Amino acid sequence: MTDAPLWIPSALEAATGGRLIGEPRAIRGASIDTRSLEPGDLFFAIRGEARDGHDFVQAALDKGAGAAVVAASRADDCAGAGPVLAVPEGGEDPVLDAMRRLGLAARARSRAAIVAVTGSVGKTGTKEALRHVLSAQGATHASVASYNNHWGVPLTLARMPEAAQFGVFEIGMNHGAEILPLTAMVRPDVALITTVEPVHIEHFRSLSAIADAKGEIFSGLKPGGVAVINRDNANFERLLAHAQASKAGRVITFGEHAAADVRANRILTRPDVSVVDASVMGIPVTYQLGTPGRHVAMNSLGVLACIHALGADLARAALSLAGLKPPVGRGERTALRIGGGEAFLIDESYNANPASIRAAFATLAGVETGPKGRRIAVLGDMKELGAAGEAHHRELAEAVAANGIDLVFTAGPLMAHLFEALPVAVRGTAAPKAAELTDAVLATLRPGDAVMVKGSNSMRMGQIVEAVKARYAVAPDPREASLNAVR
């Protein structure tokens, strides 16, 4: 964007109510984790569930942090390490409160057009798609990874450069009323709900209650803002009611429904891409998606709805979607070399719920296998499904059959219920943990196979992905990399 510092000392003190001790270095970013901290970052010593950030102030400053934000009561202990911003005591965590205040200051000074995204499934991928298409049209700031909670949203705000033209924020929740304070901070011009599904259902009495929690995002809309809603979702009317009760000046719908404002007339899914023939507010648009999968194509309609709402270039956005690549753990594809032949890995290991697993099955079904190749699913438990967890896992057996999945490996006690519901010929191996499944998966793969790995974060299915890559991934040709650099 520019070489200007993200924050100057006087603005830091004014926004946080803190007092600088020592001369800070130029502040060019913000961080709460010394492992990913970059020189010039403002380090917030917030208290986590297991560790206190004040214990890492020395490490942060040694690594080049511009300054460390600390509680006033700890300032004397930390001042010897380097420049610190001592913030007033009060609340459960004064440093987190200071980060929130800095985030609010960033929002107040920004002239960027802001989009906020939530949904049971697809919010991170949709956020990344918006980042991708908007970056081609102006300086764009967006949430990193899935920084969508009570610390991720204010941290993302605090990192937003004053010169940003667009901002894209992901907002998540596990319980009701969690989105309310976050959307109030972001104050989006456009708010999008991808879909409502039984995710985190153990914390809610019904799917309608989840819809109500997602609908909270519209409460933060700026007056006259735009609410974007999935017209195909069973809870559409409930979400519409939330939008109409907000300050939204307009509602735009997307989906395959005949009444959708942004409508897919036809979706062609291919192994590596999808082609969408759509109508955007009556304007015919045909575009290609660099990320395959019907669910991705559906969310791309929401992306174009946001582009229209922002008044950005719709044709340019549609062209940009061809270069969209899946985020890590959310559909990334890797070519494998096994026994002189080729195979294929789909990394969906970031998280899982019933809707996203079914979508991953559909994507796997569309992958072309080689001669004698099989479609293999490696699945870990889906968490936070409450009392219905066993049933949700067992019911996946129908989707396995419908999508022609040839072999299934499972990790975890809940996925064991799926394993037992499968025909014997489809059963690979079941294990209590992902680590105990790795060797069996590696030994099973053969030329022509397509393997997909998915599970909730806590199941650590990513270690299976890394093991498969380490043994079988095709190394990029350095000559091709050189040619790409020249191009």
Solvent accessible surface area in square Angstrom, and as a share of the most:
residue,aa,sasa,rsa
1,M,112,0.50
2,T,88,0.51
3,D,128,0.66
4,A,67,0.52
5,P,58,0.37
6,L,16,0.08
7,W,9,0.03
8,I,92,0.47
9,P,59,0.37
10,S,70,0.45
11,A,30,0.23
12,L,0,0.00
13,E,61,0.27
14,A,87,0.67
15,A,21,0.16
16,T,1,0.01
17,G,50,0.48
18,G,11,0.10
19,R,148,0.54
20,L,31,0.15
21,I,43,0.22
22,G,53,0.51
23,E,146,0.65
24,P,19,0.12
25,R,115,0.42
26,A,56,0.43
27,I,3,0.01
28,R,135,0.49
29,G,11,0.10
30,A,3,0.02
31,S,2,0.01
32,I,39,0.20
33,D,40,0.21
34,T,25,0.14
35,R,205,0.75
36,S,70,0.45
37,L,4,0.02
38,E,108,0.49
39,P,97,0.61
40,G,9,0.09
41,D,14,0.07
42,L,0,0.00
43,F,3,0.01
44,F,1,0.00
45,A,0,0.00
46,I,23,0.12
47,R,113,0.41
48,G,50,0.48
49,E,192,0.86
50,A,95,0.73
51,R,147,0.53
52,D,31,0.16
53,G,8,0.08
54,H,10,0.04
55,D,89,0.46
56,F,63,0.26
57,V,3,0.02
58,Q,95,0.42
59,A,50,0.38
60,A,0,0.00
61,L,4,0.02
62,D,106,0.55
63,K,91,0.39
64,G,17,0.17
65,A,0,0.00
66,G,0,0.00
67,A,0,0.00
68,A,0,0.00
69,V,0,0.00
70,V,0,0.00
71,A,3,0.02
72,A,48,0.37
73,S,81,0.53
74,R,75,0.28
75,A,3,0.02
76,D,129,0.67
77,D,109,0.56
78,C,9,0.06
79,A,33,0.26
80,G,81,0.78
81,A,25,0.19
82,G,23,0.22
83,P,13,0.08
84,V,0,0.00
85,L,0,0.00
86,A,7,0.05
87,V,0,0.00
88,P,63,0.40
89,E,93,0.42
90,G,43,0.42
91,G,66,0.64
92,E,161,0.72
93,D,12,0.06
94,P,5,0.03
95,V,0,0.00
96,L,19,0.09
97,D,34,0.17
98,A,0,0.00
99,M,0,0.00
100,R,76,0.28
101,R,86,0.31
102,L,0,0.00
103,G,0,0.00
104,L,86,0.43
105,A,29,0.22
106,A,1,0.00
107,R,8,0.03
108,A,77,0.60
109,R,61,0.22
110,S,14,0.09
111,R,234,0.86
112,A,7,0.05
113,A,29,0.22
114,I,0,0.00
115,V,0,0.00
116,A,0,0.00
117,V,0,0.00
118,T,0,0.00
119,G,0,0.00
120,S,9,0.06
121,V,24,0.14
122,G,26,0.25
123,K,34,0.14
124,T,9,0.05
125,G,28,0.27
126,T,2,0.01
127,K,0,0.00
128,E,37,0.17
129,A,6,0.05
130,L,0,0.00
131,R,71,0.26
132,H,61,0.27
133,V,0,0.00
134,L,0,0.00
135,S,60,0.39
136,A,42,0.32
137,Q,37,0.16
138,G,17,0.16
139,A,29,0.22
140,T,22,0.13
141,H,22,0.10
142,A,5,0.04
143,S,1,0.00
144,V,71,0.41
145,A,57,0.45
146,S,26,0.17
147,Y,51,0.19
148,N,23,0.12
149,N,51,0.26
150,H,98,0.44
151,W,64,0.22
152,G,0,0.00
153,V,1,0.00
154,P,0,0.00
155,L,1,0.00
156,T,2,0.01
157,L,0,0.00
158,A,0,0.00
159,R,53,0.19
160,M,1,0.00
161,P,34,0.21
162,E,107,0.48
163,A,51,0.39
164,A,5,0.04
165,Q,100,0.44
166,F,26,0.11
167,G,0,0.00
168,V,0,0.00
169,F,1,0.00
170,E,1,0.01
171,I,0,0.00
172,G,6,0.05
173,M,12,0.05
174,N,61,0.31
175,H,82,0.37
176,G,40,0.39
177,A,60,0.47
178,E,64,0.29
179,I,0,0.00
180,L,76,0.38
181,P,75,0.47
182,L,10,0.05
183,T,0,0.00
184,A,58,0.45
185,M,16,0.07
186,V,0,0.00
187,R,93,0.34
188,P,0,0.00
189,D,37,0.19
190,V,2,0.01
191,A,0,0.00
192,L,0,0.00
193,I,0,0.00
194,T,1,0.01
195,T,20,0.12
196,V,2,0.01
197,E,47,0.21
198,P,27,0.17
199,V,19,0.11
200,H,36,0.16
201,I,32,0.16
202,E,87,0.39
203,H,67,0.30
204,F,28,0.12
205,R,206,0.75
206,S,43,0.27
207,L,63,0.31
208,S,39,0.25
209,A,8,0.07
210,I,1,0.00
211,A,0,0.00
212,D,37,0.19
213,A,3,0.02
214,K,4,0.02
215,G,2,0.02
216,E,24,0.11
217,I,0,0.00
218,F,0,0.00
219,S,61,0.40
220,G,9,0.09
221,L,4,0.02
222,K,68,0.29
223,P,107,0.67
224,G,52,0.50
225,G,7,0.07
226,V,14,0.08
227,A,0,0.00
228,V,0,0.00
229,I,0,0.00
230,N,16,0.08
231,R,52,0.19
232,D,63,0.33
233,N,18,0.09
234,A,103,0.80
235,N,15,0.08
236,F,14,0.06
237,E,115,0.52
238,R,97,0.35
239,L,0,0.00
240,L,34,0.17
241,A,55,0.43
242,H,55,0.25
243,A,1,0.01
244,Q,128,0.57
245,A,90,0.70
246,S,24,0.16
247,K,128,0.54
248,A,24,0.18
249,G,59,0.57
250,R,101,0.37
251,V,43,0.25
252,I,0,0.00
253,T,12,0.07
254,F,1,0.00
255,G,0,0.00
256,E,75,0.34
257,H,73,0.32
258,A,91,0.70
259,A,64,0.49
260,A,5,0.04
261,D,49,0.25
262,V,0,0.00
263,R,74,0.27
264,A,7,0.05
265,N,81,0.41
266,R,141,0.52
267,I,20,0.10
268,L,68,0.34
269,T,72,0.42
270,R,127,0.46
271,P,39,0.25
272,D,84,0.43
273,V,32,0.19
274,S,0,0.00
275,V,28,0.16
276,V,0,0.00
277,D,44,0.23
278,A,0,0.00
279,S,15,0.10
280,V,0,0.00
281,M,63,0.28
282,G,63,0.60
283,I,93,0.47
284,P,112,0.70
285,V,19,0.11
286,T,92,0.54
287,Y,11,0.04
288,Q,77,0.34
289,L,0,0.00
290,G,8,0.08
291,T,9,0.05
292,P,11,0.07
293,G,4,0.04
294,R,106,0.39
295,H,60,0.27
296,V,29,0.17
297,A,0,0.00
298,M,29,0.13
299,N,25,0.13
300,S,4,0.02
301,L,0,0.00
302,G,0,0.00
303,V,1,0.00
304,L,0,0.00
305,A,0,0.00
306,C,0,0.00
307,I,0,0.00
308,H,55,0.24
309,A,23,0.18
310,L,33,0.16
311,G,65,0.63
312,A,22,0.17
313,D,71,0.37
314,L,26,0.13
315,A,69,0.53
316,R,122,0.44
317,A,0,0.00
318,A,8,0.06
319,L,141,0.70
320,S,21,0.14
321,L,0,0.00
322,A,44,0.34
323,G,41,0.40
324,L,15,0.07
325,K,139,0.59
326,P,26,0.16
327,P,32,0.20
328,V,115,0.66
329,G,5,0.05
330,R,52,0.19
331,G,9,0.08
332,E,50,0.23
333,R,51,0.19
334,T,24,0.14
335,A,52,0.41
336,L,0,0.00
337,R,121,0.44
338,I,11,0.06
339,G,80,0.77
340,G,67,0.64
341,G,18,0.17
342,E,111,0.50
343,A,8,0.06
344,F,46,0.19
345,L,0,0.00
346,I,2,0.01
347,D,6,0.03
348,E,16,0.07
349,S,13,0.09
350,Y,75,0.29
351,N,64,0.33
352,A,7,0.05
353,N,14,0.07
354,P,6,0.04
355,A,27,0.21
356,S,16,0.10
357,I,0,0.00
358,R,91,0.33
359,A,20,0.16
360,A,2,0.02
361,F,0,0.00
362,A,49,0.38
363,T,16,0.09
364,L,0,0.00
365,A,34,0.26
366,G,40,0.38
367,V,5,0.03
368,E,135,0.60
369,T,42,0.25
370,G,26,0.25
371,P,128,0.80
372,K,176,0.75
373,G,17,0.16
374,R,40,0.15
375,R,55,0.20
376,I,1,0.00
377,A,0,0.00
378,V,0,0.00
379,L,0,0.00
380,G,0,0.00
381,D,1,0.01
382,M,0,0.00
383,K,80,0.34
384,E,56,0.25
385,L,6,0.03
386,G,37,0.35
387,A,117,0.90
388,A,46,0.36
389,G,3,0.03
390,E,83,0.37
391,A,35,0.27
392,H,36,0.16
393,H,0,0.00
394,R,107,0.39
395,E,83,0.37
396,L,0,0.00
397,A,20,0.15
398,E,136,0.61
399,A,12,0.09
400,V,2,0.01
401,A,81,0.62
402,A,89,0.69
403,N,34,0.17
404,G,41,0.39
405,I,7,0.04
406,D,64,0.33
407,L,24,0.12
408,V,0,0.00
409,F,3,0.01
410,T,1,0.01
411,A,0,0.00
412,G,3,0.03
413,P,99,0.63
414,L,43,0.21
415,M,0,0.00
416,A,32,0.25
417,H,46,0.21
418,L,0,0.00
419,F,32,0.14
420,E,118,0.53
421,A,43,0.33
422,L,6,0.03
423,P,85,0.53
424,V,117,0.67
425,A,91,0.71
426,V,24,0.14
427,R,83,0.30
428,G,28,0.27
429,T,49,0.28
430,A,46,0.36
431,A,13,0.10
432,P,85,0.54
433,K,128,0.54
434,A,2,0.02
435,A,61,0.47
436,E,98,0.44
437,L,0,0.00
438,T,20,0.12
439,D,108,0.56
440,A,30,0.23
441,V,0,0.00
442,L,10,0.05
443,A,85,0.66
444,T,36,0.21
445,L,10,0.05
446,R,102,0.37
447,P,55,0.34
448,G,10,0.09
449,D,2,0.01
450,A,0,0.00
451,V,1,0.00
452,M,1,0.00
453,V,0,0.00
454,K,11,0.05
455,G,0,0.00
456,S,7,0.04
457,N,72,0.37
458,S,76,0.49
459,M,23,0.10
460,R,165,0.60
461,M,1,0.00
462,G,27,0.26
463,Q,59,0.26
464,I,0,0.00
465,V,1,0.01
466,E,104,0.47
467,A,24,0.19
468,V,0,0.00
469,K,49,0.21
470,A,92,0.71
471,R,144,0.53
472,Y,33,0.12
473,A,40,0.31
474,V,68,0.39
475,A,83,0.64
476,P,119,0.75
477,D,56,0.29
478,P,99,0.62
479,R,179,0.65
480,E,78,0.35
481,A,57,0.44
482,S,66,0.42
483,L,92,0.46
484,N,82,0.42
485,A,88,0.68
486,V,128,0.74
487,R,194,0.71
